[in-house]
């Protein structure tokens, strides 16, 4: 009885052997589920639930005082992120006891990435633009990809905004959640997605949001620092595999990424501009790819192919590393091994 109790406790509290392999299976399942099924309706989507909660936080925010708004936003978003991390930890721990827990965890993870819907959004803008329907292309761009006014954008600027969104969201909606899942499992991926959603909803520099969303904006900058640069590097690698100009991608990335107000958005966007050999411009804010031609409708589909190759190249590299590199056993695993040896000896 004592021996059984020891073994159960060790299994329950410590990381067991093969955790890395289970995460690889979960990532594979997540990517496959997202590719086949895409996102469910909003009422079943955790990111939509996050958005609803952030909307409540926004409505309850203090109406006066910059410092009051700042501390309220930091406490509300920080506390919510911590609670979500604990929920993710409980969920992940529960799934580890089940033989097919990796599949269920992959299904949850698939809800935190948005690859299929991102590619579909790009096609939704490219199709009318190729047919010469600029008004519909603007409508699709404003509906799916950007929040700014698109009513005055010409064909080239619509194409540029679409390519920019494909590049930036390849980081925010695919590489970053998978990166943080690899670092800290489901809790880290959930916290990242929540902070990223909070930044998207609150991180505006206007009278209402300037201080309320400042903490979530800075947290998002920190969490996206590595994934954004990793995505840019993957775009260079994807270009080298035949989907663009790798030399130009590297040159524009290293020379012009800092032109954007965001410390991270310019990383994949500038790499994409160089890889596709087009200038990506947001009038009055930045122009990435100085001296390159203006993009057209066909460049949206080129960008979609480039991003697909780059993202799956990153996933393949991560899977290969997880499977081929030796897995270091944790202290918990060593305790378990000693317990099992003692049981067998006596």
C-alpha positions as CSV (number, residue, x, y, z in Angstrom):
1,X,0.0,0.0,0.0
2,X,2.8,2.4,0.9
3,X,4.6,1.7,-2.3
4,X,1.6,2.3,-4.4
5,X,0.9,5.6,-2.6
6,X,4.5,6.8,-3.3
7,X,4.2,5.9,-6.9
8,X,0.9,7.7,-7.3
9,X,2.1,10.8,-5.6
10,X,5.2,11.0,-7.7
11,X,3.2,10.5,-10.8
12,X,0.8,13.3,-9.7
13,X,3.3,16.0,-8.6
14,X,6.3,15.6,-10.8
15,X,6.9,15.9,-14.5
16,X,7.0,12.5,-16.1
17,X,9.3,11.2,-18.8
18,X,8.3,12.1,-22.4
19,X,6.6,15.4,-21.6
20,X,8.4,17.0,-24.6
21,X,7.2,14.3,-26.9
22,X,3.6,14.9,-25.7
23,X,3.9,18.6,-26.4
24,X,5.2,17.8,-29.9
25,X,2.1,15.6,-30.4
26,X,-0.1,18.4,-29.0
27,X,1.4,21.0,-31.4
28,X,0.9,18.6,-34.4
29,X,-2.7,18.0,-33.4
30,X,-3.3,21.8,-32.9
31,X,-2.0,22.7,-36.3
32,X,-3.9,19.9,-38.0
33,X,-7.2,20.7,-36.2
34,X,-6.8,24.4,-37.1
35,X,-6.0,23.6,-40.8
36,X,-9.0,21.3,-41.1
37,X,-11.6,22.9,-38.9
38,X,-10.5,26.5,-38.4
39,X,-12.1,28.5,-35.5
40,X,-15.5,27.6,-34.1
41,X,-18.2,30.1,-33.5
42,X,-17.6,32.9,-31.0
43,X,-19.7,31.3,-28.2
44,X,-17.4,28.3,-28.1
45,X,-14.1,30.2,-28.6
46,X,-11.9,31.1,-25.6
47,X,-10.4,34.1,-27.3
48,X,-14.0,35.5,-27.7
49,X,-14.5,34.8,-24.0
50,X,-11.3,36.7,-23.3
51,X,-12.5,39.6,-25.4
52,X,-15.9,39.7,-23.6
53,X,-14.1,39.8,-20.2
54,X,-11.8,42.6,-21.4
55,X,-14.8,44.5,-22.6
56,X,-16.2,44.3,-19.1
57,X,-12.9,45.5,-17.6
58,X,-13.0,48.4,-20.0
59,X,-16.5,49.4,-19.1
60,X,-15.7,49.4,-15.4
61,X,-12.5,51.5,-15.8
62,X,-12.2,54.8,-13.8
63,X,-13.2,57.8,-16.0
64,X,-10.7,60.3,-14.6
65,X,-7.1,60.2,-13.6
66,X,-4.2,58.8,-15.6
67,X,-2.7,57.0,-12.7
68,X,-6.0,55.5,-11.6
69,X,-6.6,54.2,-15.1
70,X,-3.1,52.8,-15.3
71,X,-3.2,50.9,-12.0
72,X,-6.7,49.7,-12.6
73,X,-5.7,48.3,-16.0
74,X,-2.5,46.7,-14.7
75,X,-4.4,45.1,-11.8
76,X,-7.3,43.9,-13.8
77,X,-5.4,42.5,-16.8
78,X,-2.5,41.2,-14.6
79,X,-4.8,39.5,-12.2
80,X,-6.9,38.0,-15.0
81,X,-3.8,36.7,-16.7
82,X,-2.6,35.0,-13.5
83,X,-6.0,33.4,-12.9
84,X,-6.1,32.2,-16.5
85,X,-2.6,30.7,-16.1
86,X,-3.7,28.8,-13.0
87,X,-6.8,27.5,-14.9
88,X,-4.5,26.4,-17.7
89,X,-2.2,24.7,-15.2
90,X,-5.1,22.8,-13.7
91,X,-6.4,21.8,-17.1
92,X,-3.0,20.7,-18.3
93,X,-2.4,18.7,-15.1
94,X,-5.8,17.0,-15.5
95,X,-5.1,16.1,-19.1
96,X,-1.7,14.5,-18.3
97,X,-3.5,11.7,-16.4
98,X,-5.3,10.7,-19.6
99,X,-3.6,8.6,-22.3
100,X,-5.0,10.8,-25.0
101,X,-4.5,14.0,-23.0
102,X,-2.1,15.3,-25.6
103,X,-4.9,15.3,-28.2
104,X,-7.3,17.2,-26.0
105,X,-4.5,19.7,-25.1
106,X,-3.9,20.0,-28.9
107,X,-7.5,20.8,-29.4
108,X,-7.4,23.6,-26.8
109,X,-4.1,24.9,-28.3
110,X,-5.7,25.0,-31.8
111,X,-8.2,27.6,-30.4
112,X,-5.2,29.8,-29.6
113,X,-3.8,29.9,-33.1
114,X,-5.6,31.3,-36.2
115,X,-3.7,30.1,-39.2
116,X,-6.5,28.9,-41.4
117,X,-8.6,32.0,-40.7
118,X,-5.7,34.3,-41.4
119,X,-5.0,32.7,-44.8
120,X,-8.8,32.9,-45.5
121,X,-8.8,36.6,-44.7
122,X,-5.9,37.2,-47.1
123,X,-7.8,35.5,-49.9
124,X,-10.9,37.4,-49.1
125,X,-9.1,40.7,-49.8
126,X,-7.1,39.3,-52.8
127,X,-10.1,38.0,-54.7
128,X,-12.0,41.3,-55.2
129,X,-8.8,43.2,-55.7
130,X,-7.8,40.9,-58.5
131,X,-11.2,41.4,-60.0
132,X,-10.9,45.2,-59.9
133,X,-13.5,45.6,-57.1
134,X,-11.6,48.0,-54.9
135,X,-14.6,48.9,-52.7
136,X,-15.2,45.3,-51.8
137,X,-11.4,44.7,-51.2
138,X,-11.5,47.7,-48.8
139,X,-14.5,46.3,-47.0
140,X,-12.9,42.9,-46.6
141,X,-9.7,44.4,-45.4
142,X,-11.5,46.5,-42.8
143,X,-13.7,43.6,-41.7
144,X,-11.0,40.9,-41.3
145,X,-7.6,42.4,-40.9
146,X,-7.2,46.1,-39.8
147,X,-9.1,48.5,-37.5
148,X,-8.0,51.8,-39.2
149,X,-10.0,53.7,-41.8
150,X,-9.5,52.1,-45.2
151,X,-11.9,54.2,-47.2
152,X,-9.2,56.2,-49.0
153,X,-6.7,53.4,-49.7
154,X,-5.8,52.7,-53.3
155,X,-5.2,49.3,-54.7
156,X,-1.5,49.3,-53.7
157,X,-2.1,50.5,-50.2
158,X,-4.9,47.8,-49.7
159,X,-2.4,45.2,-50.9
160,X,0.3,46.6,-48.6
161,X,-2.0,46.6,-45.6
162,X,-3.0,43.0,-46.3
163,X,0.6,41.8,-46.7
164,X,1.6,43.6,-43.5
165,X,-1.3,42.0,-41.6
166,X,-0.4,38.5,-42.9
167,X,3.2,39.0,-41.8
168,X,2.4,40.5,-38.3
169,X,-0.3,38.0,-37.5
170,X,1.8,35.1,-38.6
171,X,3.8,36.0,-35.5
172,X,1.0,37.1,-33.2
173,X,-1.5,34.4,-34.1
174,X,0.7,31.4,-34.9
175,X,4.4,31.5,-34.0
176,X,4.0,33.4,-30.6
177,X,1.3,31.1,-29.1
178,X,3.2,28.0,-30.2
179,X,6.5,29.5,-28.9
180,X,5.0,30.1,-25.5
181,X,3.4,26.7,-25.4
182,X,6.8,25.2,-26.0
183,X,8.2,27.3,-23.2
184,X,5.5,26.9,-20.6
185,X,2.8,24.6,-21.9
186,X,-0.9,25.5,-22.0
187,X,-0.7,28.0,-19.1
188,X,1.9,30.2,-20.9
189,X,0.0,30.0,-24.3
190,X,-3.3,31.0,-22.6
191,X,-1.6,33.9,-20.8
192,X,0.1,35.1,-24.0
193,X,-3.2,35.0,-26.0
194,X,-5.0,36.9,-23.2
195,X,-2.4,39.6,-23.1
196,X,-2.3,39.9,-26.8
197,X,-6.1,40.2,-27.0
198,X,-6.0,42.9,-24.2
199,X,-3.4,44.9,-26.2
200,X,-5.5,44.6,-29.3
201,X,-8.6,45.9,-27.5
202,X,-7.0,48.4,-25.1
203,X,-3.6,49.4,-26.5
204,X,-4.6,52.6,-28.3
205,X,-3.1,56.0,-27.8
206,X,-6.2,58.0,-27.4
207,X,-7.7,59.9,-24.4
208,X,-9.7,56.8,-23.2
209,X,-7.1,54.1,-23.7
210,X,-3.7,55.8,-23.3
211,X,-3.2,54.8,-19.7
212,X,-5.8,52.0,-19.3
213,X,-4.1,49.9,-21.9
214,X,-0.5,50.9,-21.3
215,X,0.4,47.9,-19.0
216,X,-1.1,45.4,-21.4
217,X,0.7,47.0,-24.4
218,X,4.1,46.9,-22.6
219,X,3.4,43.3,-21.5
220,X,2.5,42.4,-25.1
221,X,5.8,44.0,-26.3
222,X,7.8,41.8,-23.9
223,X,6.0,38.6,-24.8
224,X,6.3,39.2,-28.5
225,X,9.9,40.3,-28.5
226,X,11.4,36.9,-29.3
227,X,8.5,35.5,-31.4
228,X,8.5,38.5,-33.7
229,X,12.2,38.2,-34.5
230,X,11.9,34.5,-34.8
231,X,9.1,35.0,-37.4
232,X,11.3,37.4,-39.3
233,X,14.1,34.9,-39.4
234,X,11.7,32.2,-40.6
235,X,10.5,34.5,-43.4
236,X,14.1,34.9,-44.5
237,X,14.5,31.1,-44.4
238,X,11.2,30.7,-46.3
239,X,12.4,33.1,-48.9
240,X,15.6,31.1,-49.3
241,X,13.5,28.0,-50.1
242,X,12.2,29.7,-53.2
243,X,9.3,31.9,-52.1
244,X,11.2,35.2,-52.3
245,X,14.5,37.0,-52.2
246,X,16.3,35.9,-49.0
247,X,19.1,38.5,-49.4
248,X,16.7,41.4,-49.8
249,X,14.6,40.0,-46.9
250,X,17.6,40.0,-44.6
251,X,18.8,43.5,-45.7
252,X,15.4,45.2,-45.2
253,X,14.7,43.4,-42.0
254,X,18.0,44.4,-40.4
255,X,17.9,47.9,-41.8
256,X,14.3,49.0,-41.5
257,X,12.5,47.0,-38.8
258,X,12.8,49.9,-36.3
259,X,10.8,52.3,-38.5
260,X,7.4,51.2,-37.0
261,X,6.1,52.5,-33.7
262,X,5.8,49.0,-32.4
263,X,9.1,47.4,-31.5
264,X,7.9,44.0,-32.8
265,X,5.4,44.6,-35.7
266,X,8.2,45.9,-37.9
267,X,10.2,42.7,-37.6
268,X,8.1,40.3,-39.7
269,X,6.7,43.1,-41.8
270,X,10.1,44.4,-43.0
271,X,11.3,40.8,-43.7
272,X,8.2,40.2,-45.8
273,X,8.7,43.5,-47.7
274,X,12.3,42.4,-48.6
275,X,11.4,38.8,-49.4
276,X,8.6,39.9,-51.8
277,X,10.6,42.9,-53.0
278,X,7.8,45.3,-52.4
279,X,7.4,48.5,-50.4
280,X,4.9,48.3,-47.5
281,X,3.7,51.7,-46.6
282,X,1.3,53.1,-44.0
283,X,0.9,56.7,-45.1
284,X,2.2,59.2,-42.6
285,X,3.7,56.4,-40.4
286,X,6.3,54.3,-42.1
287,X,7.5,52.9,-45.4
288,X,9.3,49.5,-45.4
289,X,11.4,48.6,-48.4
290,X,12.7,51.9,-49.6
291,X,13.3,51.9,-53.4
292,X,11.2,48.7,-54.0
293,X,8.0,48.6,-56.2
294,X,4.5,49.1,-54.8
295,X,2.6,45.9,-54.2
296,X,-0.4,44.7,-56.2
297,X,-3.1,42.1,-55.8
298,X,-0.9,39.2,-56.8
299,X,1.5,40.0,-54.0
300,X,-1.1,39.0,-51.4
301,X,-1.2,35.4,-52.7
302,X,2.6,35.5,-52.8
303,X,2.7,36.6,-49.2
304,X,0.3,33.9,-48.2
305,X,2.5,31.2,-49.7
306,X,5.6,32.8,-48.2
307,X,4.1,32.9,-44.7
308,X,2.8,29.3,-45.0
309,X,6.3,28.0,-45.9
310,X,7.9,30.1,-43.1
311,X,5.5,29.0,-40.4
312,X,5.6,25.3,-41.2
313,X,9.4,25.5,-41.5
314,X,9.4,26.8,-37.9
315,X,7.1,24.1,-36.7
316,X,9.2,21.4,-38.4
317,X,12.4,22.8,-36.9
318,X,10.9,22.9,-33.4
319,X,9.5,19.3,-33.7
320,X,12.8,18.0,-35.0
321,X,14.7,19.7,-32.1
322,X,12.2,18.3,-29.6
323,X,12.5,14.8,-30.9
324,X,16.2,14.7,-31.6
325,X,17.7,16.6,-28.6
326,X,18.2,14.5,-25.5
327,X,15.6,15.2,-22.8
328,X,17.0,16.2,-19.5
329,X,15.3,14.4,-16.6
330,X,13.9,16.6,-13.9
331,X,14.5,16.2,-10.2
332,X,11.0,14.7,-10.0
333,X,11.9,12.1,-12.6
334,X,15.0,11.2,-10.7
335,X,12.9,10.7,-7.5
336,X,10.5,8.5,-9.4
337,X,13.3,6.4,-10.7
338,X,14.8,5.9,-7.2
339,X,11.3,5.0,-5.9
340,X,10.8,2.4,-8.6
341,X,14.3,0.9,-8.0
342,X,13.6,0.6,-4.3
343,X,10.3,-1.1,-5.0
344,X,11.9,-3.6,-7.4
345,X,14.7,-4.3,-4.9
346,X,12.6,-4.9,-2.1
